[in-house]
Amino acid sequence: MIIRPFVRHDLARLIELTIETFRPFYEDHFRPLVGEVVFANQHGAWRDDYREQVAALHDPGVHKYVAVAEVEDSIAGYVAWSVDPARRNGTVTHLAVSGEHRRHHVGTVLCEHAFGEMRTLGAEVVEIGTGGDPFHAPARALYKKLGCTPLPVAVYYRRL
């Protein structure tokens, strides 16, 4: 596995990978949990939202970066992060690993790479978040393994 910087040619595959990775959450977990009205209001256009978000992840001019993991000339995953130099704070905004490469430490290597890059840019603290639902349990386990401290947060939705 190699970790390399993002290049524009990666964009289509990263969007596809993000949608593949998070489709089960939105369609199999979130939609049945909150119902159609809340789902449509909050994340009804989640695929389009990711198309926009992923396209804007890499912008070094505003301290936003993406690194890609390759295995045998195929994109296995990516991590996106930003740094606030004034606050000496970094944030991992996206982490996605293809299904066939999960449980092979790709997420660990990507996060450690991002953490190292953030340190180089002056960050002293990193924030990385995920959901508290069963779908996100592997991410929570990874972040715990990386030494992150969880902050319990509750978000409530209600149809009006």
N, C-alpha and C positions, 0 to 999 in steps of 0.2 A: 504494500500500500504506500502510495505517495500522497503527501498533502501539498497542494500548490495553490497559488492565488487564483481567484476568479478571473476569467476572460469572458468578454461579451458573447462569444460563441457558446458558452455554457448555459446561457439564460433559458433557452427553451427547455433543456433537460432539467434544470433546477426547478422550473415552474411545474413541469410534469411530475417530478419526484415529490415536490411538496404536496401536490394534489393527491397523488397516490398514497403518501404517508398519512395524511390527515383525513382522507375520505371516511375511513371507518369511524373516526371520532364524530364527525359531523352527522353522517347518515345513520350510523348504527347505535350511537350513544346519545349525542346531544338532541337530535330530532325526537326520538321516542321519549326522552326524559322531560322535555319542556313542551312538547306539542307543536302543532303546525303554526299557530299564530306567533308564538314567541320565536320559534325557529326562523320563520320568514322574516320577522322584524330584526332579529339579531344577526343571523348568519345565513339568510336565504340565498345570498349571492357569494358564498364563501369561496367558490372557485375563482370568480372574478376578483374578489378581494385579494386572494393570493397572487393572481397574475400581476396586479398592481404593486403589491408589497414586495414580491421577489424582485421585480424589475427595478425597484428603488433601493435595494439593500446595499449595493456596493457604490459608495461615493466617498473616496478618500478625502476629497475636499472638505467634507463635513464630518470626518472621522468615522465613516461607516465602511466596513470591510466584510469580505466573504472569502472563505477558503474552501477548497474542494478536495475530497478524498477520492483518489482513483485506485482501482484494483483492476489489473489487466486491461488497461486503456478504457475502462468503463467507469462512469461516475457512480461511486458507492454511497456518497452522502456529501453534505455540506454543512458549514456553520457560518452564521452571520453575527456580527457584533458591532457595537459602537462604543466610542470612548468619549467621555466628557473630560477633557484635559484640566479644566478649571477645578472640577470636583475630584479629580483623580479617581474616576469611577468608570467601570466598564459594564456593559450589558450584553449578554448573549440574547439576540432577538429571535433567531431561528436555528433549529437543529433538525435535520432530516437525514435519515439513513434508509436506503432501499431495503425492502423486505429480505432479499437474499443475502444481505450483508449484516443484518442485525445479529447480535450475540457473537460478533467477531471483533469487538473492541473498537469499531469505527467511530462510534459516538464518543468514546473515551479519548481517543487520539485527537479527534476534531476539537473537543472542548479544551484539552490540554494545550493544543496549538493556539487556540484563540486566547486562552489565559496568558500564555507566554507573550503573544503579540500585544495584548493589553498592557502587560507589565512593561514591555519595551516602550510603549507610548505613555507611560507614567501612571497608569491606573494602579491603585492600591487595593481596591475592592471590586468585586464582580457581582452582578445580579443576574440570576438565571431563573426563569419561572416555568411552571408547568401546571397542569390541572391536577385536581385531587381525586378524579374519577378513576375507575379501573383501567381505562384505556391508557392513561398516562403513568401507570405504576412503573413500567420499565424506566421512564425518564426520571421519576423520583428516586428510584434505586441507583441510577447512574449518578445523579447529583449528590446523593448521600455518599456514595463511594468516592466521589471527587472531593469530599470534605466540606460541602456546602451545608449551611444550616437552614432548615425549612422555617418559614413563617406562615403559620396557618391563616388562611384567608377564606372567607365565605362570601359567595356571590349568590344572590337570590333573584329569580325571575318570577313574574306573575302576569298572567294575561289580565288586562283591564277590561 
